Amino acid sequence: MLAISESPRVRDGTVRKGSVVRILEFTCSSILFRRIIIVMKLDVLQSEHDIIGNSKIYDPNLLASAVQVNTGTYSSGRANQIAWKIVAEMTNVLGCLVKPELVIVKATLSIMNTESLCYAACPMVVNGRQCCQEVASNGGGWWRCNRCNLTFVACDYRYMISVQLEDSTGEMHATASEEVGKDIFGCTAKELYLMKYEKQDHAQFDKIVRGVQFREYLFKAKLNPEALSDKNIPECTIVGVETVNPTAESHRLL
């Protein structure tokens, strides 16, 4: 933020997007996990300059490969509109966010809560939204939802994924949506749930889980301003995922 005394520089166009400035005096405080910096005095070294990080691509054909995410296929042009970040940058920016931000990060699934990957959920839909509350079996083939106070002969199954993303710069806790769970494990929550709890096929269940751990993925993650868990651990929500394509990754790096 600029102090009131420096605000005229914005109105007259002296300070604009891309301006290069030297901060001479500032104050910094923390409010609800957000760092607020107020610039009291600055020098304008250059009013207009190319944005750092927005340099032109030398050969656009190098980035012709698409980036596949949960919501569809993003061409190189659209994918470049979403910032690529490392884990350390994601954790550092959380305290400064004022609105949700989408990022792409290449990271490894290092730790996963395998005890509650999926659960039996209430299928009741009210006003277009599914309840999804965890339901319990009464032992007679029926399921009961305490929230809806109803009993069902069949329930739904949902993913409840809690993982840790890790790269060479740090670690970050993350949760994943239902659709992302299908992309990560290659099966539905119902298939995974029945495999573990009904068929008791723990060997196959463990094989699937081990197959996704300690592998690199491209995650499309959503950072929220209040994305700090109860233990003050930085947290994000995974909304899209794809396995790392060596060819596309090499083109991106070039």
C-alpha positions, 0 to 999 in steps of 0.5 A: 500500500502507498501512504496518502502522501505518495498517492498522487504519483499513481493518479498522475501516472508517475507510478504505474504497472511496470514502474521501477521504484526504490523504497526509501521508507516503509512500515510493516505489520501483520494482521490475521496472518497477512503482512501489510507493507505501507510505503511511506516514501519512494523514488521513481527510477523509471515510470515504465518498464517491461514486467519482470517474468513476462519476457517473450518466448524465443520460439513459441513452438517449444511450448506447443504441448498442452497442459492437461488439468482436471477442468480441461486441456489448457494450451500453452497460451492459457497455461502461461496465464497461471503462475508456475510456483515452487512450494516455497513461493506458495507458502511465502505468499499465503500471508499476503493474499487478499483473494484466492489465487491459482498456481501450477506447481511440480511436486511430489506426493510425499505423505498421504493419510491412507486411513481416510482416503475415501468414505461412505457419504450421504447421497441426499441432494438438497437445493442442488447440493449433495449432503456428502456427510459421512454415513454409518452402516446399521449392519442390515445393509442400510446406511444412516445420515445423522445430519439429514436424519434419514436412512438409505439402502444405498450410499455414495462414496467420496474421496477425502484426500489429505496429502503433503506436497514436497519439492526441493524447496519445502513442504506444504499440506494439501487437500484434493477434490473428488475429481482429482482423486479419480485422476490420482488413483485411476479409480473411483472412491467407490472402487477404492472403498469397496476394495479395502472395506468390503473385499478386504483386498489390502494388497491391491489397495496398498499397491495402488497407494504406493503407486502414486506416492513419491511420484512427481505430478503437475498440480493445479492448486488453489491458494486461499487467503485463510489457507492456514490449517489449525496447526498453522501449516500452510495449506492449499487445495488441489483442483487439477493434476496430471503426471509429468510429461518429460517432453512437455516439461523439457520444452517448458524449461527451455 
